Amino acid sequence: MKGLILSAVILLPSLPPGLNPLFLNQEGHTAVVEMLYVSPLRLGSRGEVKNYAARLVSLQGQRAVLEVLEGFTWEGGEPLSAGDIAFTYNFLAHYRKNPTHPYWKGIKAYARGKRVVIFFPSPPEKYHFLTPVLPERILRRSPPEELKRLPFSGPYRVVKTSPAKIVLERRKSFPLKTSFQKIVLLEVPDPVTRRMMMEAGQGDVCLCSRGNLPGRGFKIYKISRPAFLYLGFRGLSPSQRCWVAERLRGVDFSSLSSGFARPITSPFQVWFPFPDIRLECKGKIPTRHLTLMVPAMRERLLLAQLIQSALAPLRVRVLSLERGIFIKRLRAGNFSLALSGFSLDFPSDLKEVLGCGGAVNYFGYCSREMDRALSKGDWKRGHEIFLRDLPFLPLYVSLYPIAVRRGLGWAPFETSFSSASPFRSIVQ
């Protein structure tokens, strides 16, 4: 029971502007929401789906059945119901101001006693079960944009707020164990100040920058983020793209990212483990010299030099551009090699990267096979097609560090699914 008497001070780069879960999708802000509102299911330490406010009774194709579990209540004592969960799915499916609207479109849900039957337009992904449940009785009466505060249903409630501080307290009615009785969230924008506060004993947990980590007395966790750096190809044949990829697969880029990088060969690895990663193509050296376009950033320029060296005897000229010009040329497809990055929240985002006419498909890539795999949510098949066609080469997944004071009694786990995942382990 030691965890129940502990308090923790968490240092964040910024605090959420409000606590309505409909409008919070920034890193760090979603972490706060996870402490205030329950979701139907949650992620375990290995990224697996686990029961939370509901139990997944069955999942067959596009149909899922959830059953509400006992003991979960809204602040004020009213039980969380199957109607609340069904309302949440139907509301998000039609509410166009929701930041993640495209991921909910076409969903239909029906309450059947303590159970909820949900129909998805395609097989659901994990994120569909991790959304905060919304209170039907409140949202039916008021437009959500006018709501400053919804009743809480999660492990903590807000007891004090100020522009740079939020104080959370454990809800006595919450049925699961929590790591702390009290949590203080402090906004500390400057990374150097966050490090100094941690070392001075004024913080217990810190979303730190990788260049400003506290010294002894802390454990540093490297948490995966749904973002990766890539080398883009334009105008190269499949065999030429494959040759470039084969030369770069053995290059270690982690030294330039202070060890906060995990190499990948396929973007599907961001969410799904594939133990046997091998290219399905055959490489042939390009017959002409290439230009590598990079934004004018120190780390990217150093990476470009590593790529230059690895691709010898092929001559690669590095072209460093101001960011605005770089983005303009990238969108226009005016490059042969480009070093850039994607930040993708969900696997569905790959439709915008790899789909024919995708919003951030800068590579001129179009495969009906890939489109079908992405539409069906067949990530294994999409992964196989990617290794065969190789429209671009992912280099590594970026990681971000969380510093935790030793002996605190709380350990965030690593999962590549969500940037907010470390905070899920605050609920035991």
Secondary structure, 3 states (H helix, E strand, C coil): CHHHHCEEEEEECCCCCCCCHHHCCCCCHHHHHHHHCCCCEEECCCCCEEECCEEEEEEECCEEEEEECCCCECCCCCECCHHHHHHHHHHHHHCCCCCCHHHCCCCEEEEECCEEEEECCCCCCHHHHCCCCCCHHHHCCCCHHHCCCCCCCCCEEEEEEECCEEEEEECCCCCCCECCCEEEEEECCCHHHHHHHHHCCCCCEEECCCCCCCCCCEEEEEEEEEEEEEEEECCCCHHHHHHHHHHHCCCCCHHHHCCCEEECCCHHHHCCCCCCCCCCCCCCCCCCCEEEEEECCHHHHHHHHHHHHHCCCCCEEEEEECHHHHHHHHHHCCCCEEEEEEECCCHHHHHHHHCCCCCCCCCCCCCHHHHHHHHHCCHHHHHHHHHHHCCEEEEEEEEEEEEEECCCCCCCCCCCCCCCHHHHHHEC
